[in-house]
Each structure stands twice: as C-alpha cells, then as structure tokens.
Amino acid sequence: MRLDHTDQQLINHFQRHLPVSERPYLDMARQLGISEQEVIERLQSLQSRDVVGRVGPVFEHSQAGASLLAAVAAPEDQMDLVAARINRAPGVNHNYAREHTYNLWFVMTAPDNELLEEHLDELEQELKLPMLRLPMVEGYHIDLGFDIDWEALL
C-alpha cells in the first residue's frame, strides 16, 4: 500500500504531537497546507485501511480522576454477552479478551475512587462473576510513536 507525501506527513508529524486546541484538525491542516476537511477525510481513510488504528489524545489518567484495570472470569459460552455488559458500564474505555482464567480485561475510570468502586461493585454484583481489581502501583510511559523511514519502505 502506497501513501502519498501528505499521508506520510500526517502520520509522522501528529502521532506524538496532536495539537491541543478547539480545532486540532484545522491546526493540522494549516501546518500541512491542506483543508481541515481533507485532514479528516485522510485520517478516516487511513483508519479504514488499517494504516492507523486510532486518532486521538492519550491522557494521563491519574490527572483525570481514578482508574483501575479489572478482569473477570467469564464462561467461554458467555464471553460476548459478558463483554457487551462490561462495555455498557460507566467509565469502561476498553475491554479485551485474554487467554487466562480471568479472560475479559477492562479499564474503568471515574471522577474519584469512591465512584469507581461503586461502579465496579455494581458491575460485579450484576455479572455474578469473580472480579480482579488491579490498581496501578507505578506508572510507566511507553512511547508508541515510530519514526518511519518512508524511503526504506519503497
């Protein structure tokens, strides 16, 4: 799959430095010399072709309230049903299956620890499944940006 120079610039320049503003796509467009609509269309195209998985900021969760990694042991034949219920819970921002006794893992956030625990308690009672609660003890920053040598890919 070939990407033109503008797509390459979108990927290289903004994977680490997404503008923090009311109209980040307009700011990106100005830097690239294209329209805001073209930025949006190009990003949608990159996502639809699985070149880019996600467009958006990554927040330092500890600055935005409380969060926790949790896991449940769902019966294999109920995985989809349990995952759908977890996804409807307030503050769940991702949910994924793993090969483990505790086979559905998710992160839940809330404005504070009290409300977070309340939401987890409600979900646990409704699911009637064992739940692991794994609060973060120490945070690590992993830079997921990549410097791409477009010439080497040709």
C-alpha positions as YAML, in Angstrom:
chain: A
units: angstrom
residues:
- id: 1
  name: MET
  ca: [0.00, 0.00, 0.00]
- id: 2
  name: ARG
  ca: [1.45, 3.34, -1.03]
- id: 3
  name: LEU
  ca: [0.85, 6.51, 0.92]
- id: 4
  name: ASP
  ca: [1.37, 9.91, -0.61]
- id: 5
  name: HIS
  ca: [3.59, 12.58, 0.95]
- id: 6
  name: THR
  ca: [0.68, 14.26, 2.77]
- id: 7
  name: ASP
  ca: [-0.42, 10.97, 4.37]
- id: 8
  name: GLN
  ca: [3.18, 10.35, 5.41]
- id: 9
  name: GLN
  ca: [3.36, 13.82, 6.99]
- id: 10
  name: LEU
  ca: [0.08, 13.24, 8.84]
- id: 11
  name: ILE
  ca: [1.46, 10.06, 10.33]
- id: 12
  name: ASN
  ca: [4.95, 11.35, 11.13]
- id: 13
  name: HIS
  ca: [4.07, 14.78, 12.49]
- id: 14
  name: PHE
  ca: [0.99, 14.04, 14.51]
- id: 15
  name: GLN
  ca: [1.48, 10.63, 16.11]
- id: 16
  name: ARG
  ca: [3.24, 12.35, 19.01]
- id: 17
  name: HIS
  ca: [2.17, 15.98, 18.70]
- id: 18
  name: LEU
  ca: [-1.57, 16.15, 18.16]
- id: 19
  name: PRO
  ca: [-2.49, 19.83, 18.61]
- id: 20
  name: VAL
  ca: [-4.33, 20.59, 21.82]
- id: 21
  name: SER
  ca: [-6.91, 23.12, 20.71]
- id: 22
  name: GLU
  ca: [-10.59, 23.59, 19.94]
- id: 23
  name: ARG
  ca: [-9.98, 22.56, 16.31]
- id: 24
  name: PRO
  ca: [-6.95, 20.26, 16.15]
- id: 25
  name: TYR
  ca: [-7.72, 19.12, 12.60]
- id: 26
  name: LEU
  ca: [-7.74, 22.74, 11.42]
- id: 27
  name: ASP
  ca: [-4.37, 23.29, 13.11]
- id: 28
  name: MET
  ca: [-3.03, 20.16, 11.42]
- id: 29
  name: ALA
  ca: [-4.41, 21.31, 8.07]
- id: 30
  name: ARG
  ca: [-2.69, 24.68, 8.35]
- id: 31
  name: GLN
  ca: [0.65, 23.00, 9.06]
- id: 32
  name: LEU
  ca: [0.21, 20.71, 6.06]
- id: 33
  name: GLY
  ca: [-1.21, 23.33, 3.69]
- id: 34
  name: ILE
  ca: [-4.49, 21.50, 3.11]
- id: 35
  name: SER
  ca: [-8.10, 21.96, 4.26]
- id: 36
  name: GLU
  ca: [-9.49, 20.78, 7.58]
- id: 37
  name: GLN
  ca: [-11.95, 18.57, 5.69]
- id: 38
  name: GLU
  ca: [-9.10, 16.93, 3.79]
- id: 39
  name: VAL
  ca: [-7.30, 16.14, 7.06]
- id: 40
  name: ILE
  ca: [-10.45, 14.50, 8.40]
- id: 41
  name: GLU
  ca: [-11.02, 12.53, 5.18]
- id: 42
  name: ARG
  ca: [-7.39, 11.39, 5.03]
- id: 43
  name: LEU
  ca: [-7.44, 10.23, 8.66]
- id: 44
  name: GLN
  ca: [-10.70, 8.36, 8.07]
- id: 45
  name: SER
  ca: [-9.17, 6.72, 5.00]
- id: 46
  name: LEU
  ca: [-6.01, 5.75, 6.91]
- id: 47
  name: GLN
  ca: [-8.16, 4.18, 9.62]
- id: 48
  name: SER
  ca: [-10.42, 2.35, 7.18]
- id: 49
  name: ARG
  ca: [-7.33, 0.85, 5.50]
- id: 50
  name: ASP
  ca: [-5.89, -0.17, 8.92]
- id: 51
  name: VAL
  ca: [-2.86, 2.07, 8.45]
- id: 52
  name: VAL
  ca: [-3.82, 3.99, 11.61]
- id: 53
  name: GLY
  ca: [-5.66, 2.28, 14.44]
- id: 54
  name: ARG
  ca: [-6.76, 5.31, 16.44]
- id: 55
  name: VAL
  ca: [-6.68, 9.10, 16.21]
- id: 56
  name: GLY
  ca: [-6.90, 10.97, 19.49]
- id: 57
  name: PRO
  ca: [-5.05, 12.09, 22.57]
- id: 58
  name: VAL
  ca: [-3.70, 9.88, 25.32]
- id: 59
  name: PHE
  ca: [-4.47, 11.30, 28.74]
- id: 60
  name: GLU
  ca: [-2.51, 10.92, 31.94]
- id: 61
  name: HIS
  ca: [-5.32, 9.10, 33.72]
- id: 62
  name: SER
  ca: [-4.13, 9.98, 37.22]
- id: 63
  name: GLN
  ca: [-4.74, 13.64, 36.39]
- id: 64
  name: ALA
  ca: [-8.30, 13.00, 35.25]
- id: 65
  name: GLY
  ca: [-9.74, 11.07, 38.20]
- id: 66
  name: ALA
  ca: [-9.49, 7.43, 39.20]
- id: 67
  name: SER
  ca: [-8.96, 4.35, 37.07]
- id: 68
  name: LEU
  ca: [-8.35, 0.66, 37.53]
- id: 69
  name: LEU
  ca: [-7.53, -2.42, 35.46]
- id: 70
  name: ALA
  ca: [-10.01, -5.19, 36.19]
- id: 71
  name: ALA
  ca: [-10.64, -8.70, 34.95]
- id: 72
  name: VAL
  ca: [-13.47, -11.21, 35.15]
- id: 73
  name: ALA
  ca: [-13.59, -14.96, 34.63]
- id: 74
  name: ALA
  ca: [-16.39, -15.31, 32.08]
- id: 75
  name: PRO
  ca: [-17.68, -18.69, 30.94]
- id: 76
  name: GLU
  ca: [-16.46, -19.27, 27.37]
- id: 77
  name: ASP
  ca: [-20.01, -19.63, 26.02]
- id: 78
  name: GLN
  ca: [-20.99, -16.25, 27.56]
- id: 79
  name: MET
  ca: [-17.94, -14.18, 26.57]
- id: 80
  name: ASP
  ca: [-19.79, -11.95, 24.09]
- id: 81
  name: LEU
  ca: [-22.69, -11.37, 26.47]
- id: 82
  name: VAL
  ca: [-20.41, -10.53, 29.41]
- id: 83
  name: ALA
  ca: [-18.20, -8.29, 27.23]
- id: 84
  name: ALA
  ca: [-21.26, -6.39, 25.99]
- id: 85
  name: ARG
  ca: [-22.43, -5.82, 29.58]
- id: 86
  name: ILE
  ca: [-18.98, -4.62, 30.65]
- id: 87
  name: ASN
  ca: [-18.90, -2.23, 27.69]
- id: 88
  name: ARG
  ca: [-22.16, -0.64, 28.85]
- id: 89
  name: ALA
  ca: [-20.78, 0.09, 32.33]
- id: 90
  name: PRO
  ca: [-19.97, 3.73, 33.01]
- id: 91
  name: GLY
  ca: [-16.33, 4.63, 32.50]
- id: 92
  name: VAL
  ca: [-15.18, 1.50, 30.64]
- id: 93
  name: ASN
  ca: [-12.78, 2.70, 27.97]
- id: 94
  name: HIS
  ca: [-11.58, -0.60, 26.59]
- id: 95
  name: ASN
  ca: [-12.26, -4.28, 27.07]
- id: 96
  name: TYR
  ca: [-10.37, -7.21, 25.62]
- id: 97
  name: ALA
  ca: [-10.22, -11.00, 25.81]
- id: 98
  name: ARG
  ca: [-7.14, -12.84, 27.08]
- id: 99
  name: GLU
  ca: [-6.23, -16.49, 27.37]
- id: 100
  name: HIS
  ca: [-6.38, -16.86, 31.15]
- id: 101
  name: THR
  ca: [-8.82, -17.96, 33.84]
- id: 102
  name: TYR
  ca: [-9.66, -14.26, 34.08]
- id: 103
  name: ASN
  ca: [-10.39, -13.91, 30.39]
- id: 104
  name: LEU
  ca: [-12.01, -10.47, 29.99]
- id: 105
  name: TRP
  ca: [-9.88, -7.49, 30.99]
- id: 106
  name: PHE
  ca: [-11.02, -3.87, 31.04]
- id: 107
  name: VAL
  ca: [-10.10, -0.44, 32.33]
- id: 108
  name: MET
  ca: [-12.71, 1.58, 34.17]
- id: 109
  name: THR
  ca: [-12.42, 5.26, 35.04]
- id: 110
  name: ALA
  ca: [-14.44, 7.58, 37.25]
- id: 111
  name: PRO
  ca: [-14.10, 11.09, 38.69]
- id: 112
  name: ASP
  ca: [-12.90, 9.68, 42.03]
- id: 113
  name: ASN
  ca: [-12.08, 6.39, 43.78]
- id: 114
  name: GLU
  ca: [-15.38, 6.25, 45.66]
- id: 115
  name: LEU
  ca: [-17.46, 6.35, 42.48]
- id: 116
  name: LEU
  ca: [-15.05, 3.97, 40.74]
- id: 117
  name: GLU
  ca: [-15.51, 1.37, 43.49]
- id: 118
  name: GLU
  ca: [-19.27, 1.88, 43.41]
- id: 119
  name: HIS
  ca: [-19.38, 1.21, 39.65]
- id: 120
  name: LEU
  ca: [-17.14, -1.85, 40.00]
- id: 121
  name: ASP
  ca: [-19.27, -3.20, 42.86]
- id: 122
  name: GLU
  ca: [-22.46, -2.77, 40.79]
- id: 123
  name: LEU
  ca: [-20.93, -4.49, 37.78]
- id: 124
  name: GLU
  ca: [-19.57, -7.36, 39.87]
- id: 125
  name: GLN
  ca: [-22.95, -7.91, 41.53]
- id: 126
  name: GLU
  ca: [-24.76, -7.86, 38.19]
- id: 127
  name: LEU
  ca: [-22.31, -10.21, 36.45]
- id: 128
  name: LYS
  ca: [-22.10, -12.59, 39.42]
- id: 129
  name: LEU
  ca: [-18.55, -13.42, 38.32]
- id: 130
  name: PRO
  ca: [-15.24, -13.25, 40.19]
- id: 131
  name: MET
  ca: [-13.52, -9.93, 39.51]
- id: 132
  name: LEU
  ca: [-9.87, -8.99, 39.95]
- id: 133
  name: ARG
  ca: [-9.20, -5.35, 40.75]
- id: 134
  name: LEU
  ca: [-5.68, -4.31, 39.86]
- id: 135
  name: PRO
  ca: [-4.92, -0.69, 40.81]
- id: 136
  name: MET
  ca: [-1.84, 0.81, 39.23]
- id: 137
  name: VAL
  ca: [1.02, 0.88, 41.70]
- id: 138
  name: GLU
  ca: [3.53, 2.60, 39.45]
- id: 139
  name: GLY
  ca: [3.05, 4.20, 36.04]
- id: 140
  name: TYR
  ca: [5.30, 3.78, 33.06]
- id: 141
  name: HIS
  ca: [5.36, 5.85, 29.90]
- id: 142
  name: ILE
  ca: [5.73, 3.81, 26.75]
- id: 143
  name: ASP
  ca: [6.30, 5.88, 23.63]
- id: 144
  name: LEU
  ca: [4.17, 4.24, 20.97]
- id: 145
  name: GLY
  ca: [5.25, 6.62, 18.23]
- id: 146
  name: PHE
  ca: [7.51, 5.37, 15.48]
- id: 147
  name: ASP
  ca: [9.93, 7.28, 13.28]
- id: 148
  name: ILE
  ca: [9.14, 5.92, 9.85]
- id: 149
  name: ASP
  ca: [11.76, 5.89, 7.11]
- id: 150
  name: TRP
  ca: [9.42, 6.11, 4.13]
- id: 151
  name: GLU
  ca: [12.26, 5.75, 1.63]
- id: 152
  name: ALA
  ca: [13.30, 2.41, 3.12]
- id: 153
  name: LEU
  ca: [9.76, 1.09, 2.70]
- id: 154
  name: LEU
  ca: [9.77, 1.61, -1.07]
...
